[in-house]
């Protein structure tokens, strides 16, 4: 299968981050995909019928869960036969170990900055940016923080 048609790994926190990635349904609906997110009622509802791997949370300032999620990233990205063609995330912290490992393995990474952070960058965007192949923003004003970003408009 060509990389453009390969499996996508969609990584995000639940809640608004997940809602923004779900809004990309027209793009991902015809390609194989796996979701990495938190096991919450909202996520279960939105991702019913989707291949989903539950990540560990909370992620903010939680070193044990960072280690667990790094192990999860290793299990998802190291087996060559199942390696995704692209990693896509709107954040938050769960994305970081996937982007670091994805970059090391040569897997293209796409980060989409969330729509509600117009005046200052998110911590996850700052952490993932050096490991991102394509950085997307939803507001033209966000380009002041990320001059190399591509404005894609609102996802919601």
C-alpha positions in Angstrom: 0.0 0.0 0.0 1.5 3.4 -1.0 2.3 5.8 2.0 -0.5 8.2 0.8 -3.0 5.4 1.4 -1.4 3.8 4.5 -2.7 3.7 8.0 -3.1 6.9 9.9 -2.5 7.1 13.6 -4.7 9.8 15.1 -3.5 10.9 18.5 -5.2 13.2 20.9 -6.7 13.8 24.3 -10.4 13.3 24.6 -12.8 16.3 24.6 -12.2 19.2 22.3 -8.9 17.8 20.9 -10.8 14.7 19.9 -13.7 16.6 18.4 -11.3 18.6 16.2 -9.7 15.4 14.8 -13.1 13.7 14.3 -14.0 16.8 12.1 -11.4 15.5 9.6 -13.7 12.5 8.8 -13.9 13.3 5.1 -10.1 12.9 4.9 -9.7 9.8 7.0 -12.9 7.9 6.2 -11.4 5.9 3.3 -8.1 5.0 4.8 -7.2 2.6 7.6 -6.7 4.3 10.9 -6.1 3.8 14.6 -7.1 6.3 17.3 -5.0 6.9 20.4 -6.9 8.7 23.0 -8.2 8.5 26.6 -10.9 6.0 27.6 -13.8 8.4 28.5 -17.5 8.1 27.8 -17.2 11.0 25.2 -14.4 9.2 23.4 -16.2 5.9 23.4 -19.3 7.6 21.9 -17.4 9.5 19.2 -15.2 6.5 18.2 -17.8 3.8 18.4 -16.8 1.2 15.8 -13.3 2.7 15.2 -10.0 0.9 16.0 -9.0 2.6 19.2 -6.1 2.2 21.6 -6.6 3.7 25.0 -3.8 5.9 26.3 -2.9 6.7 29.9 -4.0 9.9 31.5 -3.6 12.4 33.1 -0.6 13.5 31.1 0.1 16.9 32.6 3.2 16.7 34.8 2.7 12.9 35.2 6.0 11.1 34.6 4.6 7.6 35.1 1.9 8.1 32.4 4.5 9.7 30.1 6.5 6.5 30.4 3.4 4.3 29.9 2.5 6.3 26.8 6.0 6.1 25.5 5.7 2.3 25.7 2.4 2.6 23.9 4.1 4.6 21.2 6.8 2.0 20.9 4.2 -0.8 20.5 2.4 1.1 17.8 5.4 2.4 15.8 8.2 -0.1 16.1 6.7 -3.1 14.3 7.6 -2.3 10.7 4.7 -4.4 9.3 2.1 -2.3 11.1 3.9 1.1 11.0 1.5 3.9 10.2 2.0 6.1 7.1 1.3 9.3 9.1 0.8 10.6 12.6 -1.8 13.3 13.1 -2.5 15.2 16.4 -4.3 18.2 17.8 -2.6 17.5 21.2 -2.3 17.4 24.0 0.4 15.7 26.1 -0.2 12.2 24.8 1.1 13.2 21.4 4.6 14.0 22.5 6.1 10.5 22.8 4.5 9.5 19.5 6.0 12.5 17.7 9.5 12.0 19.0 9.5 8.3 18.1 7.7 9.0 14.8 10.4 11.5 13.8 13.2 9.0 14.7 11.6 6.3 12.6 10.9 8.6 9.6 7.1 8.6 9.9 5.6 11.9 8.7 4.0 13.9 11.5 1.2 16.5 11.3 0.4 18.7 14.2 -2.8 20.8 14.2 -2.8 23.6 16.7 -6.1 23.8 18.5 -8.6 26.5 17.5 -9.0 28.1 20.9 -5.3 29.2 21.4 -4.9 32.3 19.4 -2.7 34.4 21.5 -0.2 32.0 22.9 1.1 28.5 21.9 0.1 25.4 23.7 2.7 23.5 25.6 2.2 20.4 23.4 2.7 22.4 20.2 5.9 23.8 21.6 7.1 20.3 22.5 6.0 18.6 19.3 7.0 21.3 16.9 10.6 20.2 16.5 9.4 16.7 15.6 6.6 17.8 13.2 6.8 17.4 9.4 3.8 19.7 8.8 2.5 22.2 11.2 -1.1 23.4 10.7 -3.0 26.2 12.4 -6.7 27.1 12.3 -6.5 31.0 12.5 -4.3 33.4 10.5 -3.4 35.1 13.8 -1.7 31.9 14.9 1.0 32.3 12.2 2.5 35.1 14.4 3.5 32.3 16.8 4.3 29.8 14.1 5.5 31.5 10.9 6.1 28.2 9.1 2.6 27.0 9.7 0.0 26.5 7.1 -3.4 28.0 7.8 -6.2 25.4 7.2 -9.1 27.2 8.7 -11.4 26.0 11.4 -12.0 22.3 11.9 -15.2 22.9 14.0 
